[in-house]
Amino acid sequence: MNNPDLSTGLGPIELKNPVLTASGTAGYGLELRPFFDIAELGGIVTKAVTPEPRVGNPPPRLWETSCGLLNSIGLENVGLAAFLKDILPLLQKINTRVIVNVAGRTEDEYLEVVRGLNGNEGIAGLEINISCPNVKQGGIAFGTDPVMAAALIKKVRAATDYPLIAKLPPNVTDIVIIAERVMEAGADVVSLINTLKGLAVDVNTRKPCLATITGGLSGPAIKPVALRMVHEVYQALKIPILGGGGIMTADDALEFIICGAGAVSVGTAIFRDPKAPLNIAQGIKSYLAKNNIGGIRNLIGSIDLS
C-alpha cells in the first residue's frame, strides 16, 4: 500500500491526518513555523483563550520529572480581543484545521469567549477546557462533576454552532459517566485526557518545585492512564474521541487509535523535538503502508479483546 489514506474525522470535523498539537504545548501553533510546515498537520489546537489577558502563574512553573513534565502555566494568554485581532488572521492563512481552546473561571467567562469567536472563518471547532476551576463553586473543576460539566456544555452548545470538543480531566471516579453527560449536553467530541495532578519536591530545600505547589503531569508517565480511559469510553459509548497523553512516537499514537481515538494530540513531545507531531504523522503513514492497511479509519477501535 504505497499511499494509505490518513484522513479521519472527529464528529463533524474532517482532518487530513490524525495528528494535532495539544493545547498549551505549542502556543497558538504559529510558534512551530520555523521548524516545519504546520499545514502538514491534521490540525492545531491553540493554547487557551480567556476573556481578558492572563499573565499566568509565577515561576517556577515547569518542572521535568523522571518520565514526564509538571506544569503550572496558569492559562497565560493574550486574551480574546488580541487573539481575534492578531492571532486568528494568521491562523486563517494556514491550510489545516484550527481548533480554539476555550477556558474560564465561570460559565459567563466561557460564554463570553465563545460568543466572541462566533462568526469568524477559519475555526473548525472549539475545545472547551472543563478542567478549569469554577470559582463560584469553591474551586472545583467543572469537569469533575457530571452535573456541572453537562450544565456548562449545554450553555456553550446553545451559544454557538461550532463543533464542540469537551476536554475532560482524568481526576475523576468514572470517566465514562462524565463523557456520557457532556455528549448528551451537546458536545460532538471528547478529548481524553488532560493532565494528572502531581507534585515534586526539592529534597535540598524541602520546598515544592513549582511555585503553585502542585501542577499538571504530562508525558510518558500518564500514557497508560490515558489509554485506559480512551478504551473505556470508546467501548462504552462509541463516541468520537481526541486521544492524548504521553504520545512521543508514532507507535504511541497508534495505540490510542487502536483503542478508539479518531485522532490524537501531541504535546509534551514538542518540548523535546518541535517536529514531533510531523514525525508522528509520517510514522503512522509508514505503519499503514508496511501493514497494507488502506486507511487510518480502519484502525480506530480495532483492539483485539479476544
C-alpha positions as CSV (number, residue, x, y, z in Angstrom):
1,M,0.0,0.0,0.0
2,N,2.1,2.9,-1.3
3,N,-0.3,5.8,-0.4
4,P,-2.6,4.9,2.5
5,D,-5.4,7.3,3.4
6,L,-4.6,9.3,6.5
7,S,-7.8,11.3,6.5
8,T,-10.0,10.9,9.5
9,G,-12.7,12.7,11.4
10,L,-13.7,13.9,14.9
11,G,-17.5,14.0,14.7
12,P,-18.2,16.8,12.2
13,I,-14.6,17.9,12.0
14,E,-12.8,16.3,9.0
15,L,-9.0,16.1,9.2
16,K,-6.3,15.4,6.5
17,N,-4.5,13.2,9.0
18,P,-5.0,12.2,12.7
19,V,-2.2,14.3,14.3
20,L,-2.9,17.6,16.1
21,T,-1.0,19.7,18.5
22,A,-2.1,19.6,22.1
23,S,-3.4,22.8,23.7
24,G,-0.8,24.8,25.6
25,T,2.2,23.0,24.3
26,A,2.9,24.9,21.0
27,G,1.5,28.3,21.8
28,Y,-1.1,29.1,19.1
29,G,0.6,26.7,16.6
30,L,2.4,29.6,14.8
31,E,5.4,29.1,17.0
32,L,6.2,25.8,15.2
33,R,6.5,27.5,11.7
34,P,10.3,27.8,11.9
35,F,10.6,24.0,12.2
36,F,8.2,22.7,9.6
37,D,5.2,23.5,7.5
38,I,2.3,23.2,10.1
39,A,-0.2,22.9,7.2
40,E,1.1,19.3,7.1
41,L,-0.6,18.5,10.4
42,G,-4.2,17.4,10.7
43,G,-4.9,20.4,12.9
44,I,-3.7,22.9,15.5
45,V,-5.3,23.2,19.0
46,T,-4.5,26.6,20.3
47,K,-3.5,27.5,23.8
48,A,-6.4,28.6,25.9
49,V,-8.3,31.8,25.2
50,T,-9.9,33.6,28.1
51,P,-11.9,36.9,28.1
52,E,-9.0,39.0,29.3
53,P,-5.3,38.6,29.0
54,R,-3.7,36.4,31.7
55,V,0.0,36.5,32.8
56,G,-0.3,33.1,34.3
57,N,1.3,31.7,37.4
58,P,4.7,32.9,38.9
59,P,7.8,30.8,38.2
60,P,9.0,28.2,38.6
61,R,6.0,26.8,36.6
62,L,7.6,23.9,34.7
63,W,9.4,21.0,36.2
64,E,10.8,17.9,34.5
65,T,10.2,14.6,36.2
66,S,11.8,11.3,35.5
67,C,9.2,10.3,33.0
68,G,7.2,13.5,32.3
69,L,6.7,17.1,32.9
70,L,4.8,19.1,35.6
71,N,3.4,22.4,34.5
72,S,1.5,25.2,36.2
73,I,1.4,27.8,33.5
74,G,-1.9,29.2,34.6
75,L,-3.5,29.6,31.2
76,E,-1.3,32.5,30.2
77,N,-2.7,34.0,27.0
78,V,-3.2,37.3,25.2
79,G,-7.0,37.4,25.8
80,L,-9.9,37.3,23.4
81,A,-9.6,40.7,21.8
82,A,-5.9,40.2,20.9
83,F,-6.5,36.7,19.7
84,L,-9.1,37.9,17.3
85,K,-7.0,40.9,16.1
86,D,-3.5,39.5,16.0
87,I,-3.6,35.6,16.1
88,L,-6.6,34.4,14.2
89,P,-5.9,36.3,11.0
90,L,-2.5,34.4,10.8
91,L,-4.1,31.1,11.6
92,Q,-6.7,31.6,8.9
93,K,-4.0,31.6,6.2
94,I,-2.8,28.1,7.2
95,N,-4.3,25.2,5.3
96,T,-5.1,23.0,8.3
97,R,-7.9,22.7,10.9
98,V,-7.8,25.2,13.7
99,I,-9.4,24.3,17.0
100,V,-9.6,27.1,19.6
101,N,-9.2,26.0,23.2
102,V,-11.7,28.0,25.5
103,A,-11.2,28.5,29.2
104,G,-12.8,30.4,32.0
105,R,-13.4,30.7,35.7
106,T,-17.2,31.0,35.5
107,E,-19.8,29.9,33.0
108,D,-20.2,33.5,31.9
109,E,-16.5,33.7,31.0
110,Y,-16.7,30.7,28.8
111,L,-19.8,32.1,27.1
112,E,-18.0,35.5,26.6
113,V,-15.2,33.8,24.7
114,V,-17.5,31.5,22.7
115,R,-19.7,34.4,21.6
116,G,-16.7,36.5,20.7
117,L,-15.4,33.7,18.5
118,N,-18.7,33.2,16.7
119,G,-18.9,34.2,13.0
120,N,-15.1,34.0,12.4
121,E,-13.9,32.0,9.5
122,G,-11.1,29.5,9.8
123,I,-12.2,28.0,13.1
124,A,-13.0,24.3,12.7
125,G,-14.2,23.8,16.3
126,L,-13.9,24.7,20.0
127,E,-12.1,22.7,22.6
128,I,-13.9,23.5,25.9
129,N,-11.4,23.1,28.7
130,I,-13.7,21.9,31.5
131,S,-10.7,21.1,33.8
132,C,-10.8,24.8,34.8
133,P,-11.7,25.5,38.5
134,N,-15.1,27.1,38.9
135,V,-14.5,30.0,41.3
136,K,-18.2,30.2,42.1
137,Q,-18.2,26.6,43.4
138,G,-15.2,26.7,45.7
139,G,-12.6,26.0,43.0
140,I,-13.9,22.5,42.0
141,A,-13.1,21.8,38.3
142,F,-16.2,22.0,36.0
143,G,-15.3,18.6,34.6
144,T,-15.0,16.6,37.8
145,D,-18.8,16.8,38.4
146,P,-21.1,15.3,35.8
147,V,-23.9,17.7,36.5
148,M,-21.7,20.8,36.4
149,A,-19.9,19.6,33.3
150,A,-23.2,18.9,31.5
151,A,-24.6,22.3,32.5
152,L,-21.6,24.2,31.1
153,I,-21.5,22.3,27.8
154,K,-25.3,22.7,27.4
155,K,-24.9,26.5,27.8
156,V,-22.0,26.6,25.4
157,R,-23.9,24.5,22.9
158,A,-26.7,27.0,22.9
159,A,-24.3,29.8,22.3
160,T,-22.5,28.6,19.2
161,D,-22.8,26.5,16.0
162,Y,-19.1,25.5,16.1
163,P,-18.4,21.8,16.7
164,L,-17.6,21.3,20.4
165,I,-14.8,19.2,21.9
166,A,-15.1,18.7,25.7
167,K,-11.6,18.3,27.2
168,L,-12.1,16.1,30.2
169,P,-9.9,15.9,33.4
170,P,-8.7,12.5,34.4
171,N,-9.0,13.2,38.1
172,V,-12.5,11.6,38.3
173,T,-14.0,8.4,39.7
174,D,-15.7,7.3,36.4
175,I,-14.6,9.0,33.1
176,V,-17.4,7.2,31.2
177,I,-20.1,9.0,33.2
178,I,-18.6,12.4,32.5
179,A,-18.1,11.6,28.8
180,E,-21.7,10.4,28.5
181,R,-23.1,13.5,30.2
182,V,-21.2,16.1,28.1
183,M,-22.2,14.3,24.9
184,E,-25.8,14.3,26.0
185,A,-25.5,18.0,26.7
186,G,-24.3,18.8,23.1
187,A,-20.6,18.0,22.8
188,D,-19.6,16.5,19.5
189,V,-16.3,15.0,20.7
190,V,-14.5,14.3,23.9
191,S,-10.8,15.0,24.4
192,L,-9.0,12.4,26.7
193,I,-7.1,13.3,28.7
194,N,-6.0,16.5,30.4
195,T,-3.0,16.4,32.8
196,L,-3.0,14.5,36.1
197,K,-2.5,16.5,39.2
198,G,1.0,16.0,40.6
199,L,3.7,17.3,42.9
200,A,7.5,17.4,43.0
201,V,9.7,18.4,46.0
202,D,13.3,19.6,46.1
203,V,14.9,17.5,48.9
204,N,17.6,20.1,49.5
205,T,15.3,22.9,50.3
206,R,12.3,20.7,51.2
207,K,10.1,23.0,49.1
208,P,7.8,22.2,46.3
209,C,9.5,22.6,42.9
210,L,6.6,24.6,41.5
211,A,5.5,28.0,42.9
212,T,1.9,26.8,42.9
213,I,2.9,23.6,44.8
214,T,1.0,21.2,42.5
215,G,0.8,21.1,38.7
216,G,-0.4,19.1,35.8
217,L,1.6,16.0,34.9
218,S,2.0,15.2,31.3
219,G,4.4,13.0,29.2
220,P,5.1,9.2,29.0
221,A,4.1,8.6,32.7
222,I,0.4,9.3,32.0
223,K,0.1,7.3,28.8
224,P,-1.2,4.1,30.3
225,V,-3.9,6.1,32.2
226,A,-4.9,8.0,29.1
227,L,-5.1,4.8,27.0
228,R,-7.2,3.1,29.7
229,M,-9.7,6.0,29.7
230,V,-9.9,6.2,25.9
231,H,-10.5,2.4,25.8
232,E,-13.2,2.6,28.5
233,V,-15.1,5.5,26.9
234,Y,-14.9,4.1,23.4
235,Q,-16.1,0.6,24.4
236,A,-19.0,2.0,26.5
237,L,-20.1,4.8,24.2
238,K,-18.5,4.5,20.7
239,I,-18.2,8.3,20.5
240,P,-15.7,10.5,18.7
241,I,-12.5,10.8,20.8
242,L,-9.4,13.0,20.5
243,G,-6.8,11.0,22.4
244,G,-3.7,12.3,24.1
245,G,-1.4,11.9,27.0
246,G,2.3,10.9,26.7
247,I,2.4,10.4,22.9
248,M,6.1,10.6,21.9
249,T,6.2,8.3,18.9
250,A,4.0,7.0,16.1
251,D,3.5,3.7,17.9
252,D,2.2,5.7,20.9
253,A,-0.3,7.4,18.6
254,L,-1.3,4.1,17.0
255,E,-2.1,2.7,20.4
256,F,-4.6,5.5,21.1
257,I,-6.2,5.0,17.6
258,I,-6.5,1.2,18.1
259,C,-8.1,1.9,21.5
260,G,-10.7,4.1,19.8
261,A,-9.3,7.6,19.2
262,G,-10.2,9.1,15.9
263,A,-7.3,11.5,16.2
264,V,-4.5,12.3,18.6
265,S,-2.9,15.4,20.2
266,V,0.8,15.6,20.7
267,G,2.1,17.9,23.5
268,T,5.0,17.2,25.8
269,A,7.0,15.6,22.9
270,I,7.2,19.0,21.3
271,F,9.4,20.2,24.1
272,R,11.9,17.6,23.2
273,D,11.5,17.9,19.4
274,P,9.4,20.6,17.8
275,K,9.0,18.4,14.8
276,A,7.5,15.5,16.8
277,P,3.9,16.0,15.5
278,L,5.1,15.8,11.9
279,N,7.3,12.9,12.6
280,I,4.5,11.0,14.2
281,A,2.1,11.7,11.3
282,Q,4.8,10.3,8.9
283,G,5.4,7.3,11.1
284,I,1.7,6.5,11.1
285,K,1.7,6.6,7.3
286,S,4.7,4.3,7.2
287,Y,2.9,1.8,9.5
288,L,-0.2,1.7,7.3
289,A,1.9,1.2,4.2
290,K,4.0,-1.5,5.8
291,N,1.0,-3.4,7.1
292,N,-1.0,-2.9,3.8
293,I,-3.8,-1.0,5.7
294,G,-5.7,1.2,3.3
295,G,-6.7,3.9,5.7
296,I,-6.4,5.1,9.3
297,R,-10.2,4.8,9.8
298,N,-9.7,1.0,9.6
299,L,-7.7,1.1,12.8
300,I,-10.0,3.1,15.0
301,G,-11.2,0.9,17.9
302,S,-9.7,-2.2,16.3
303,I,-8.2,-3.5,19.6
304,D,-8.4,-7.3,19.7
305,L,-10.0,-8.3,23.0
306,S,-10.4,-12.0,22.3
